Amino acid sequence: MHYIFLVIAVVCETIGTSALQASQQFTRLVPSLLVVVGYAGAFYFMSLTLRTMPVGIVYAIWSGLGIVLIAVIGWVIFGQKLDLPAVLGLALILAGIGVIHLFSDSSTH
């Protein structure tokens, strides 16, 4: 169940960060409200995850997946460019998350 909460936290954070871009420095009401709701949801669900997983592991997975998802959303929705070094760096982030999940005794399975 803790991984479900963590995925929900990542999705909420991704929505909040995407809305931050769309809010145009908090000058648009609906995206600005999505920022607040998205981050509130992200921290709430991350707090539920922290009941069973260590904070360092939770934060590594939360921030790593968030980085990758935001980069993809920036590329798809906002037309931001991703060059080869950026794609390789994002792949390394995903590999690091995989190593934590598959081999670390610090994360609960």
C-alpha positions in Angstrom: 0.0 0.0 0.0 2.9 2.4 0.7 4.0 2.3 -2.9 0.4 3.2 -4.0 0.6 6.3 -1.7 4.0 7.2 -3.1 2.8 7.0 -6.7 -0.2 9.2 -5.8 2.2 11.6 -4.1 4.3 11.7 -7.3 1.3 12.3 -9.5 0.1 15.1 -7.3 3.5 16.7 -7.3 3.7 16.4 -11.1 0.3 18.0 -11.4 1.3 20.8 -9.1 4.6 21.5 -10.9 2.9 21.4 -14.3 0.3 23.8 -13.1 3.1 26.1 -11.7 4.3 26.5 -15.3 0.8 27.1 -16.6 0.0 29.6 -13.8 2.3 32.1 -15.4 3.8 33.3 -12.1 0.5 32.9 -10.2 -1.3 35.3 -12.5 -3.9 32.7 -13.6 -6.4 31.5 -11.0 -7.2 27.9 -11.9 -3.6 26.8 -12.5 -2.5 28.6 -9.3 -5.2 26.7 -7.3 -4.0 23.4 -8.9 -0.5 24.2 -7.6 -1.7 24.5 -4.1 -4.0 21.4 -4.2 -1.3 19.4 -6.0 1.4 20.1 -3.5 -0.9 19.6 -0.6 -1.9 16.2 -1.9 1.7 15.3 -2.6 2.8 16.0 0.9 -0.2 14.3 2.4 0.4 11.1 0.5 4.1 11.3 1.0 3.5 11.5 4.8 1.4 8.3 4.6 4.3 6.6 2.8 6.7 7.7 5.6 4.8 5.5 8.0 6.5 2.5 6.6 9.5 3.7 4.6 12.5 5.7 5.5 12.5 9.4 4.6 15.6 9.2 2.5 14.3 6.4 0.3 10.9 8.0 0.0 12.3 11.4 -1.0 14.8 9.8 -3.5 12.0 8.0 -5.3 9.5 10.9 -5.0 11.9 13.5 -6.4 13.5 11.2 -9.0 10.2 10.1 -10.5 8.9 13.7 -10.3 12.0 15.0 -12.2 11.5 12.4 -15.0 7.7 13.0 -15.3 8.1 16.8 -15.3 10.8 16.5 -18.0 8.4 14.4 -20.1 5.5 16.7 -19.6 7.7 19.7 -20.4 8.7 18.0 -23.6 5.2 16.9 -24.6 2.9 19.7 -23.4 5.2 22.8 -23.2 7.4 22.0 -26.2 10.6 22.1 -24.1 13.6 20.4 -25.7 15.4 17.3 -24.3 18.8 16.7 -25.8 20.8 13.5 -25.6 22.6 14.4 -22.3 19.3 15.2 -20.7 17.7 11.9 -21.8 20.8 10.0 -20.5 20.6 11.8 -17.2 16.9 11.0 -16.8 17.7 7.4 -17.7 20.3 7.3 -14.9 17.7 8.7 -12.4 15.4 5.9 -13.4 18.2 3.4 -13.0 19.0 4.7 -9.6 15.3 4.3 -8.5 15.4 0.7 -9.9 18.6 -0.1 -7.9 16.9 1.2 -4.7 13.8 -0.7 -5.3 15.4 -4.0 -6.4 18.5 -4.2 -4.3 18.2 -2.0 -1.2 17.2 -3.4 2.1 16.3 0.1 3.2 13.1 0.1 1.2 10.3 -2.1 2.3 9.0 -4.6 -0.3 
